[in-house]
């Protein structure tokens, strides 16, 4: 890969972790007044303020977890500013104004043209002067009754829906970072698919976040009513920078009877430099409630960024015959640390879950799979299949697997398979002897390793994800 | 076959190479012309497999002195993938397994990469499928071979056939077969040898590295070389292999030592 490209992917963290002095930034620190202030600034209803205060009270009684396989300095929660007015990204008039290096990165990743413009901050409406892509998109969704908007808009326009479902999957006291998020979250996405509606297109966060930063405590809530279905895409393959080091998002999914939610993530937050300096801490709580009978929740994630990733997209299989799926590729390089996996909690009868986890560790990084399969006494006939594969690149990387299985019903079937492999010099030489260069060889090996997960991704996303992995590994092999 | 109008494909002069600082090849000299089939024989540790790997550019081996010209080009300045693209092929003694990578996908990338570098057209997946199935017939390979991962779970015979299949696809000007006969039963040996014989022609050359004369019954060499302690100490025709088979290797070394003493 060219040095220029290398630079842009691994470019030094230029934004810094301290916000610039702006007129509308809260003083650092967190107490009840901060929360009242956030809520007041956002003109929130009383019930939401109560939700925040309850969460804050719960958080105060908790301590930061230390069981994860990751090491980092203690976070000073009083040194963070918890509110700033939504910032507009600078708008550019045309692609000519965009940093050419950035364009080359998009080129290499195969990001579609309109998406490149949005990511680079070009006003899409200016380019497509007749009909804006975003407007068309919103109109189509409105026709079928799908609500897809920012969390703030949802609180304003659909308070009854938000109130009905917020915190029902991840209670305020669930865990340290979820409680913190519940107390201080700023914005995020809300998505509601009414009864019987198949969402006519994939919902992509890119259409929503292109004008403002979501902030470090993002909140997402997706509800699919009876018989509804939706495919939701989060993130993008282009490198994402943030002005905050700690990111603690919460994502809740609710699927009613016969509903189907597919949630795909590609995460490429800044991972720190080659020496492990800087980088985002991504401590996320994601959980879906397969509440109705025959409902299905499927998580697919491709995790490539962040200095530390700590997330376990989970499914609570409450409805009889409900299905939970988790497909994950987690790649770590340099000094990255990832502790990721899932929880499948089987409550309903004949519930089924599938876990496919692929961890790739390069450089001096550490990659852990941590998963829980729990079969409750009520879950007769429940089944789980788990497959955890690790691939090591180089001599100094680590792969770890921590599977927890808790079965309380003797009609359940639980299977777990695991493997570890290595991209070795001899494999690379074999490719070279057949005329194939290192870059193409790594890409082919990694693709083969990840194909069970990639085939779960929407097509364009899969192509980009494939390129992204090869891209992230360049220089680590051979 | 030896031809009058042949061209030099490989010219090795005073080649010295070491691994982890231990010298393995010591002033090796070797010349191969088009149309020729050479057999390099020798005991374990004589350096014959090292020689194959050095030619292919394995990163573990360090060239300390000497020259290698491949079709007139300085081979030592070429990356391993460039050597392959230029027409140097190594059939591995132990073909490596690449789990998860489909054979047909691998073969297509290999073929198209090399074709592109030779200024030829790539084949699309459908054309490629016809092409590869045609070549598979040559080696009597099973249909399901294409759907499996590269060498993963292959028997020894299947791995070696896969190597020769790749050779058939790439049509190298120099093919080095490193112990291709090891681990083959007699049927597989016959099939592999038949494949190699069909590929040998006036324009290319083959080097077989082997312990045993058995392979040479099927692929008949024009020259047989004996390698001892990192260099070729005796060369002859195909009858030399038979002599080695019946008398072993010691007499060659003894003869060589005696000759060296006389020379001194």
Interface residues (C-beta under 8 A of the other chain):
Chain A: X421 X424 X425 X426 X427 X429 X430 X431 X432 X433 X434 X435 X436 X437 X440 X444 X445 X447 X448 X449 X451 X478
Chain B: X56 X57 X58 X59 X60 X79 X80 X81 X83 X84 X85 X89 X90 X92 X95 X96 X98 X99 X100 X101 X102 X105 X106 X109 X110 X113 X114 X117 X149 X166 X170
